[in-house]
Amino acid sequence: MEHQRALAVLLLVGLTLSRGAAQCHRAYATLERGSSRLIITDGTPPSADFSNPTALIPVAWASFQDDIQNTGWGYLEIESNFNVTDDVQAYAAGALEAHLTRQLMENQWENMFAHYCDNHTEFYAKLNEFLQKNLDYSRRQEAQLRDADPYWNMVHLQMRQLQGLSDAFENATLDTSHDLVNITRAFMFSLMGDLLDLEPALRRPSDESSLSQTPACSALVKIVGENDDIYIAHNTWFLYRSMLRIQKKYVFPWHYKPSVTGPDGVIPGQTITMSSYAGNLVSLDDFYLTSTGLVITETSLGNNNSDLYLLLRPDAAPFTWVRAMVANRLATTGSEWVTIFGQKNSGTYNNQWIVLDYKLFTPGSPVVNDTLWILEQMPGITRQKDVSDVLRKNQYWPSYNVAYFEDIFNISCQPELAEKYGDYYSYERAPRANIFRRDHVKVHDMDSMMALMRYNDYTHDPLSRCNCTPPYNAVYAISSRYDLLDPHGKYDVPNCTPCLSGALI
C-alpha cells in the first residue's frame, strides 16, 4: 500500500522532486482559553498543556518551503489538533496557509484576477450576484443540516478554512468567530475550475484574462507488467501565468459531528496530499491522494450546448471544488466517492472524475471490481460506473477531455462538433485516444510512465498531423503546447490559437 502511494506521490508533481536549499518556514496557531482570538507565531509549537487553564493551546501548525525557483514547486504541510473543535481547527489551518504563502497569493492574484473584470461590468455584476446567492444558500444549508449530516458539516468546515485563509490574506484580525458572509479575494482562488463554466454561462467575453481559453488535461491509469503495479498520472493543461505551484499536505482530524473532539469519530479522509496553487484550498489540476488509499483525478469535459447553462442555479449545490473536498474527506471507496460527489450537481467545472482504490489492488493478481470508478458531470446530469473491467481488459484507462458515457457525450453536443470538425471530438478516434492506445504498452516503470505523460513530438508523430497549415498540431499530444501553435497557421478545430497555455505536468 505504501509502495503504491509513494509511486503516486512522484506522479503527483510529474517530476523528480529535489528538496534543495530553500529555507523551510514554520508557524503555529494558538487560541487562548475563553477567547476566540487566534494568534499565529513563527516557529515550532510547544507541547500543549491542557491542564493549565491559562495556557495557549496549539490549534494547528504548518511548514512551508518555497522551492519554486529550483523545482518549480513550493511544499506546504498543515496539521491541526483533534482536541480542539473542528471550526477552530479549520479556521486556523486557513489562516496559517495565508500567513506562510501570502506573497505567493498576492502574486497569484495579480496573475489571475487583477484584470479579470476590467471592462466587463455586466459579467462582474452577474458573477457577484451568482456567487453571493450560492454562498447564502450554503450558509443556510450548513446551519440547518450540519448537526445531522456529515456532508454539510464538511461543507461548513471547508468554508471555515476559507474564512481563515481570507482573514489572514487580507491582514484582518484573526478571530475564529468570524463568518464568511461576502465574496472575498481568497474565495476566487479555489473557484477557478468552476469559472471555466461560469464564464460561458454568464457570457463573459473571451480575452487574455479569461480562464476558459483551452480544454484541459490528460490522465492515465496503467497496469504495469503482469499486474505488478498500477500507476496513475495526470498532466494539467492550463495557463502558464497560473504556475505558482504548491504541493500541499493537509492533516485535519475533523469529525463527522460538529460537537465532537478527540480521536474518536474522526473522518476517514483526514489526510489529503494534492498538487495545487497559491491560495487554492483544492487541487484544481485535480490530483489527490487520501488517507483512505484513494487517488482522485479528472479531466475537464467540453460543453457546446449553451441551453444546458440555463439549468445553472446558485441554490442547487455547493460548487464543484467544495463537493470534491467533501467526497475526499468522507469516502472510503470509489463507489462512495462518486456517490457523495454526485448527490449534488452545481453544473460547473464539468469533468470526468477518476477514482482509483489502491486498497483493492494486490500485486500479481488481476484488478478486481470497484478498483476504478468514474463519474461524468454536465449541468442537470451525472453518470457514474465501475470501469474496473475495462481496466482489467485493456490494461489502461485513458482520459482526454472527451466524455465516455454516450448520454453525456450527446447532451453536450459533441457529435455535432465531431461531424463538423472531425476526430478531435471523437471518444474512440481523438488524437490522444490513439496515442494512448499505441503507447501505453511502452510503460513498464516509473520513468517510462513519466515519459509518456510528457510526450509531445508533434512535428514527427503521424497521430499529431492534421488537415491544417502547418500540417501538424502541437495540441494533438499528451502534453499540449498551445504556445507552439503557428500564429499564422490555419487549424482544423476551434480554439487552436497561440496562447501562453499548455501542459504544466
C-alpha positions in Angstrom: 0.0 0.0 0.0 2.7 2.4 1.0 4.6 1.4 -2.2 1.7 2.4 -4.4 1.3 5.7 -2.5 4.9 6.5 -3.0 4.7 6.0 -6.7 1.6 8.1 -6.9 3.3 10.9 -5.0 6.0 11.0 -7.6 3.5 11.3 -10.3 1.6 13.9 -8.4 4.1 16.5 -9.4 5.2 14.9 -12.6 8.9 15.5 -11.8 11.7 14.2 -9.6 11.4 16.5 -6.6 14.5 18.0 -5.2 14.0 19.4 -1.7 17.1 21.6 -2.1 18.5 24.5 -0.1 15.3 26.6 0.1 14.6 27.6 3.7 11.6 25.9 5.5 9.4 28.3 7.4 7.3 27.1 10.2 4.4 28.7 12.1 1.7 27.6 14.6 -1.6 29.0 15.7 -2.8 29.2 19.3 -6.1 30.0 20.9 -6.2 31.3 24.5 -8.8 29.5 26.6 -12.0 31.6 26.8 -11.1 33.6 23.8 -11.9 33.3 20.1 -8.9 35.3 19.0 -6.2 33.4 17.1 -2.6 34.1 17.4 0.0 33.0 14.8 3.6 32.6 15.9 6.6 31.8 13.7 8.4 28.6 14.7 7.5 25.2 16.1 4.7 24.9 18.7 5.3 24.0 22.3 3.6 21.0 23.7 0.0 21.7 24.8 -0.7 21.8 28.5 -4.4 21.1 28.6 -4.4 21.0 32.5 -3.3 24.7 32.6 -6.5 26.9 32.3 -4.4 29.9 31.1 -2.2 28.1 28.6 -2.2 28.9 24.9 -3.4 25.8 23.2 -1.8 25.0 19.8 -4.6 24.6 17.4 -2.6 23.9 14.2 0.9 24.0 12.9 2.4 24.3 9.4 5.7 24.3 7.4 6.3 25.9 4.0 9.3 25.6 1.8 9.4 27.8 -1.3 11.5 26.0 -3.8 9.8 27.4 -6.9 13.0 28.9 -8.2 14.7 25.4 -8.1 12.0 22.8 -8.8 9.0 24.9 -9.8 7.2 23.9 -6.6 6.6 25.0 -3.1 5.8 22.5 -0.3 3.2 23.2 2.3 2.2 20.9 5.2 -0.5 21.8 7.8 -1.7 19.7 10.7 -4.5 20.5 13.2 -5.2 19.4 16.7 -8.2 17.0 17.2 -8.6 18.1 20.8 -9.8 21.5 19.5 -13.2 22.0 17.9 -13.3 21.5 14.2 -14.5 25.0 13.5 -11.3 26.4 15.2 -9.1 23.8 13.5 -10.4 24.7 10.1 -10.1 28.4 10.6 -6.6 28.1 11.9 -5.5 25.9 9.0 -6.7 28.5 6.5 -5.0 31.4 8.5 -1.7 29.5 8.7 -1.7 28.8 4.9 -2.2 32.5 4.1 0.4 33.5 6.8 3.1 31.4 5.2 2.2 31.9 1.5 0.7 35.4 1.4 3.2 36.8 -1.0 2.7 34.0 -3.5 -1.1 34.5 -3.1 -0.7 38.2 -3.9 1.4 37.3 -7.0 -1.2 34.7 -8.0 -4.0 37.3 -7.6 -2.0 39.7 -9.9 -1.5 36.9 -12.4 -5.1 35.5 -12.5 -7.6 38.1 -11.3 -6.2 41.6 -11.1 -7.7 42.5 -14.5 -10.3 39.7 -14.7 -13.3 42.0 -14.6 -11.8 45.0 -16.4 -14.3 46.3 -19.0 -16.7 43.5 -18.1 -19.1 45.3 -15.7 -22.1 43.3 -16.8 -20.4 40.0 -16.3 -18.9 41.1 -13.0 -22.4 42.1 -11.7 -23.9 38.7 -12.8 -21.0 36.8 -11.3 -21.0 38.6 -8.0 -24.8 38.0 -7.7 -24.5 34.3 -8.5 -21.6 33.8 -6.1 -23.3 35.6 -3.3 -26.5 33.7 -3.7 -24.6 30.4 -3.7 -22.8 31.5 -0.5 -26.1 32.5 1.1 -27.6 29.1 0.1 -24.6 27.2 1.5 -24.8 29.1 4.8 -28.5 28.3 5.2 -27.9 24.6 4.5 -25.0 24.4 6.8 -26.9 26.0 9.7 -29.9 23.7 9.2 -28.2 20.3 8.4 -24.6 20.1 9.7 -25.6 18.7 13.1 -27.2 15.7 11.5 -25.5 15.4 8.1 -21.7 14.9 7.8 -21.9 16.2 4.2 -23.0 19.6 5.3 -20.6 19.6 8.2 -17.7 19.1 5.8 -19.1 21.9 3.6 -19.2 24.1 6.7 -15.6 23.3 7.7 -14.4 24.0 4.2 -16.0 27.5 4.4 -14.3 27.9 7.9 -10.9 27.1 6.3 -11.7 29.6 3.6 -12.6 32.3 6.1 -9.3 31.8 7.9 -7.4 32.0 4.6 -9.3 35.2 3.7 -8.7 36.9 7.0 -5.0 36.2 7.1 -4.6 37.1 3.4 -6.2 40.5 4.0 -4.3 41.1 7.3 -7.6 41.2 9.2 -7.9 40.5 12.9 -7.8 36.7 13.3 -10.9 35.7 15.1 -12.5 32.2 14.9 -15.9 33.7 15.4 -15.7 35.4 12.0 -18.2 34.0 9.5 -17.8 34.1 5.7 -20.7 36.2 4.6 -19.3 38.0 1.5 -17.3 37.1 -1.5 -13.6 37.8 -0.9 -10.4 37.7 -3.0 -9.5 34.4 -1.3 -12.9 32.9 -2.4 -11.8 33.3 -6.1 -8.7 31.2 -6.0 -10.5 27.9 -5.4 -13.3 28.8 -7.7 -11.1 28.9 -10.8 -12.3 25.5 -12.1 -16.0 26.4 -11.6 -15.3 29.6 -13.5 -14.5 27.6 -16.6 -18.3 27.1 -16.9 -19.5 30.2 -15.2 -17.7 32.3 -17.8 -19.7 31.0 -20.8 -22.9 30.6 -18.7 -22.8 34.3 -17.7 -21.5 35.3 -21.1 -18.1 36.7 -20.2 -16.4 37.9 -23.5 -13.2 36.0 -24.1 -9.9 37.9 -23.7 -6.4 37.4 -22.4 -7.7 37.4 -18.8 -10.2 34.6 -19.5 -9.8 31.3 -17.6 -11.7 29.1 -20.1 -9.3 29.5 -23.0 -8.4 25.9 -23.5 -9.7 22.4 -22.8 -7.6 20.9 -20.0 -5.7 17.8 -19.1 -4.6 14.3 -19.9 -4.7 11.4 -17.4 -3.8 7.7 -17.4 -4.3 4.7 -15.2 -1.9 1.9 -16.2 -1.4 -1.7 -15.1 2.3 -2.5 -15.3 3.7 -5.9 -16.2 1.8 -8.9 -15.1 -0.4 -7.0 -12.7 2.8 -6.0 -10.9 1.6 -2.5 -10.1 -0.8 0.2 -11.0 0.4 3.7 -11.9 -1.8 6.8 -12.1 -0.7 10.1 -13.7 -2.1 13.4 -14.7 -0.8 16.4 -16.5 -2.6 19.7 -16.4 -3.3 21.9 -19.4 -3.6 25.4 -18.0 -2.4 28.9 -18.3 1.3 29.5 -17.8 0.5 32.5 -15.7 -1.0 30.2 -13.1 2.3 28.4 -12.3 2.8 29.3 -8.7 2.6 25.6 -7.8 2.5 24.2 -4.3 2.3 20.6 -3.3 0.1 20.6 -0.2 -0.5 18.1 2.6 -3.4 18.7 4.9 -3.8 16.6 8.1 -7.1 17.7 9.5 -8.6 15.2 12.0 -12.1 16.7 11.7 -15.1 14.8 12.9 -18.4 13.6 11.4 -20.3 15.6 14.0 -19.6 19.2 14.9 -19.8 18.7 18.7 -17.1 16.1 18.9 -13.4 16.5 19.8 -10.7 13.9 20.4 -9.5 10.8 18.5 -13.0 9.2 18.2 -15.4 9.9 15.3 -12.7 11.3 13.0 -13.4 11.4 9.3 -11.6 8.7 7.2 -10.0 11.2 4.7 -8.3 13.3 7.4 -5.0 13.4 5.3 -5.0 14.7 1.8 -2.0 15.3 -0.4 -2.5 17.2 -3.6 -0.9 19.2 -6.3 -2.2 22.8 -6.0 -1.6 26.5 -6.4 -1.0 29.5 -4.2 -4.3 30.4 -2.5 -6.2 27.3 -3.5 -7.8 25.0 -0.9 -8.4 22.5 -3.7 -6.0 20.9 -6.2 -7.6 22.3 -9.4 -5.5 20.0 -11.5 -7.1 17.8 -10.0 -4.9 15.2 -8.3 -5.4 13.9 -4.7 -4.1 11.2 -2.5 -6.2 10.5 0.6 -5.6 8.5 3.8 -8.2 6.1 2.7 -6.0 4.8 -0.1 -7.8 6.6 -2.9 -6.3 8.6 -5.7 -8.6 11.0 -7.4 -8.0 12.9 -10.6 -10.0 14.3 -13.5 -10.0 15.8 -17.0 -12.5 18.5 -17.9 -15.3 18.0 -20.4 -16.3 20.5 -23.0 -19.9 21.7 -23.2 -21.1 23.0 -26.6 -24.8 23.1 -25.6 -25.5 26.6 -24.3 -29.0 25.5 -23.3 -27.5 23.4 -20.5 -26.3 26.5 -18.8 -29.9 27.6 -18.4 -30.1 24.9 -15.7 -27.5 26.5 -13.5 -28.9 27.8 -10.2 -26.9 29.3 -7.4 -29.1 27.5 -4.8 -28.7 24.0 -6.3 -25.4 22.8 -4.9 -22.1 23.7 -3.5 -19.5 24.4 -6.2 -17.6 21.5 -7.6 -14.4 22.4 -5.7 -16.2 22.1 -2.4 -18.0 18.9 -3.3 -14.7 17.3 -4.4 -13.1 18.0 -1.0 -16.2 16.8 0.8 -16.0 13.5 -1.1 -12.2 13.3 -0.4 -12.8 13.5 3.3 -15.9 11.3 3.7 -15.4 8.5 1.1 -13.5 5.2 1.8 -14.2 3.6 -1.6 -14.5 4.7 -5.2 -18.2 3.9 -5.1 -18.7 6.1 -2.0 -16.7 8.9 -3.6 -18.8 9.2 -6.8 -22.0 8.8 -4.7 -21.1 11.6 -2.3 -19.8 13.9 -5.0 -22.8 13.2 -7.3 -25.6 13.7 -4.8 -25.4 17.4 -5.7 -24.6 19.0 -9.0 -23.6 22.6 -9.5 -23.3 22.1 -13.3 -19.9 23.9 -13.1 -16.4 22.5 -13.6 -17.8 19.6 -15.6 -15.3 16.8 -15.6 -14.7 13.1 -15.9 -13.6 12.1 -12.4 -11.4 9.1 -11.9 -11.2 7.3 -8.6 -8.6 4.6 -8.1 -8.7 2.5 -4.9 -5.3 1.2 -4.1 -6.6 -0.8 -1.2 -8.2 -3.3 -3.6 -5.1 -3.9 -5.6 -2.8 -6.9 -4.9 0.4 -7.1 -6.9 0.4 -10.2 -9.1 -3.4 -10.5 -9.1 -5.9 -9.2 -11.6 -7.7 -6.0 -10.9 -10.9 -6.7 -9.0 -14.2 -4.9 -9.3 -14.6 -1.5 -7.6 -10.9 -0.7 -8.1 -11.6 2.1 -10.6 -14.7 4.3 -10.7 -15.5 7.2 -12.9 -18.1 9.9 -12.8 -19.0 12.4 -15.5 -21.0 15.6 -15.0 -22.9 18.1 -17.1 -25.5 20.6 -15.9 -28.5 18.6 -14.8 -26.9 15.2 -15.2 -24.2 12.9 -13.8 -23.3 9.4 -14.7 -21.1 7.0 -12.8 -19.8 3.5 -13.3 -17.3 0.9 -12.0 -14.9 0.6 -15.0 -12.6 -1.9 -13.4 -13.5 -4.4 -16.1 -12.3 -2.0 -18.8 -9.0 -1.5 -16.9 -8.7 -5.3 -16.4 -9.3 -6.0 -20.1 -7.3 -3.1 -21.7 -4.6 -2.8 -19.1 -5.1 1.0 -19.1 -7.7 3.7 -18.6 -7.1 7.0 -20.5 -8.8 10.3 -20.1 -8.5 13.2 -22.5 -11.4 15.7 -22.2 -14.0 13.6 -24.2 -17.0 12.0 -22.4 -17.1 8.3 -22.1 -20.8 8.0 -21.4 -22.9 8.3 -24.5 -25.6 10.5 -23.0 -23.0 12.9 -21.5 -21.3 12.9 -24.9 -24.6 13.6 -26.8 -26.1 16.2 -24.4 -23.0 18.3 -24.6 -23.3 18.4 -28.4 -20.0 16.6 -29.0 -21.5 14.6 -32.0 -22.1 17.9 -33.8 -18.6 19.0 -33.2 -17.2 15.7 -34.3 -19.2 15.9 -37.5 -18.1 19.5 -38.2 -14.5 19.3 -37.1 -13.5 15.7 -37.2 -11.9 13.2 -34.9 -10.6 15.6 -32.3 -14.0 15.4 -30.6 -14.4 11.6 -31.0 -14.0 9.4 -28.0 -12.5 6.5 -29.9 -10.5 8.4 -32.6 -9.3 11.6 -30.8 -5.5 12.1 -31.3 -4.8 11.4 -27.6 -7.0 8.3 -27.6 -4.9 7.0 -30.5 -1.6 8.0 -28.8 -2.6 6.4 -25.5 -3.8 3.2 -27.4 -0.5 3.0 -29.2 2.0 3.9 -26.5 0.6 2.6 -23.2 2.3 -0.7 -23.9 5.6 1.2 -23.6 5.0 1.8 -19.9 7.0 -0.6 -17.8 8.3 1.5 -15.0 8.1 5.0 -13.5 10.4 6.6 -15.9 8.5 5.3 -19.0 5.2 6.4 -17.4 6.5 9.9 -16.9 7.9 9.9 -20.4 4.5 9.1 -21.9 2.8 11.8 -19.8 5.3 14.4 -21.0 5.2 13.2 -24.6 4.8 15.7 -27.4 6.6 15.0 -30.7 4.0 16.8 -32.8 6.2 17.6 -35.8 7.1 13.9 -36.3 4.3 11.9 -34.9 1.7 10.9 -37.5 -1.0 11.0 -34.9 -0.4 14.7 -34.4 -0.9 15.5 -38.1 -4.0 17.3 -39.2 -5.6 18.9 -42.2 -4.2 22.3 -41.4 -1.4 24.6 -42.1 1.2 23.7 -41.0 0.2 20.0 -41.3 0.6 19.2 -37.6 -0.8 20.4 -34.3 1.1 20.9 -31.0 -2.2 20.4 -29.1 -2.6 16.8 -30.6 -0.3 15.3 -27.9 -0.5 14.0 -24.4 1.4 17.1 -23.2 0.0 20.0 -25.1 1.8 23.2 -26.2 -0.6 25.9 -27.2 2.3 28.4 -27.3 3.9 26.4 -30.2 0.9 26.9 -32.5 1.8 28.9 -35.6 0.3 32.4 -35.2 -0.1 32.4 -39.0 -1.4 28.9 -39.1 -4.8 27.6 -40.1 -6.1 24.8 -37.9 -9.0 22.3 -38.3 -10.6 22.8 -34.8 -11.8 25.8 -32.9 -9.7 27.5 -30.1 -6.4 26.4 -31.7 -4.8 29.9 -31.5 -1.4 30.6 -29.9 -1.6 31.4 -26.2 0.6 31.0 -23.2 -1.0 27.8 -22.2 -0.1 24.1 -22.2 0.7 21.1 -20.1 2.1 22.2 -16.7 2.9 18.5 -15.9 
